Amino acid sequence: MHAIRIMPNLRVADIGAARSFYTGFLGLGTEEFDLGWVARYTSPETGANVQLVTRDATSAEDAAISVHTPDVDAAYAEAQSLGYEIVHPLTVEEWGVRRFLVRAPDGNIVNVVAHRD
């Protein structure tokens, strides 16, 4: 597996209610996207970012982090060969990513994702 970016997924009850803290106080002023259940905010100066998540739209489990990789198919095959529990199968989601969710041995759920170019 080749990770090119790892992003925290913070669980929030309401993205709209949480937005001003992350965009104002923390300075993550750029909203990269907001799907209603997940939104990403980034600092225009530093590139620091975070995703706020209310509840994953298609997976029964929520991920603690999202790991971006250029080859999600290879990562999926490797996770399977190592015997890790796949909690959401390799899927092309309607919002344009290809991803799967895997349980780490410590119990954390990891969203492994590749964006279409």
Secondary structure, 3 states (H helix, E strand, C coil): CCCCEEEEEEECCCHHHHHHHHHHHCCCCEEEEECCCEEEEECCCCCCEEEEECCCCCCCCCCCEEEECCCHHHHHHHHHHCCCEEEEEEEECCCCEEEEEEECCCCCEEEEEEECC
